[in-house]
């Protein structure tokens, strides 16, 4: 029987691949692409401001739906629980 026709083992075979080196390279490329002026705190503040704008000025029905989604745990509660907080 040739190697290409070898019977498959009856038991699972241990198989492991160490991706540590690849992961470190990937992280280095991500950090390089972000650039030296990347400010994660500013990014988080800007994201919060965007959410404030997104959920501001809701009409009564939109506010009811927002409150339902918060109560269900789909959206996090913000401020005093009102979308415009």
N, C-alpha and C positions, 0 to 999 in steps of 0.2 A: 504494500500500500504506500503510495507516495505521500509526501507532506501535504499536498493539495487535496488529497482524498482521505486524510486522517479522520478517524472517528471523533465525534465531539465528546468531551468528558461528561461523565454522569453527574458529577458534583460541580457546584460553582467554582470558578477559578478566581483567586485573589488578583485584583487589577487595580493599580493606583497610578495616578499621574500627578506629579507635583507641579502646580501652576504658580508657585511662589514667585519665581523669576519673572514670569509673564505678567503677573498682577503688579509687581513693582514697576515694570516698564509701562504698563497701562496707566498707573497712577502718575508717573512722571510725565507722561504725555498729556494727561488731563490738566495737571498743574501748569505745564508749559503753555497749553492752549488758553488757560484762564488769564495768563499774563501777570506781570508783577504788580499791577495796579488794582487787582481784584480785591474787593472789600466785602467779605461775607456778612458783616454786620449791616452794611449799607444795603446789601441785597435783601436781607431779611426785613429791614425797615421799609424798603420800597415795596416788597411783596405785601406787607401788612397794609400799607397805604393803598395798594391796588385793590385788596379785599374790601377795605373801607369804602372805596369808590364804587366797587361792584355791588355791594349790598346797601348802598345809600339810596334814599328816595323811593323805596318800594311802596307800591300801593297796598291797600288793605289785603287783597287776595295774595299778592306776592309775599307780604309779611306773614300771613297765615301759613303759607307753604314753607317759608323759611323756618318759622317756629316749629312746624311739624318735623322738618328735616333735622333740626337741632335736637329736638326731643327724642328722635329715633337714633341719634348718634351718628348720622350721616355727615353733618356739618358740626364743627366745634362752636361752642357758645362764645360769643364775642361781647366784651364790655358788659352792659347791664342786661344782656339777653335780647336786645332789640337789634335788628339788622343794621340800623344806622349808627350803632354805637361806635 
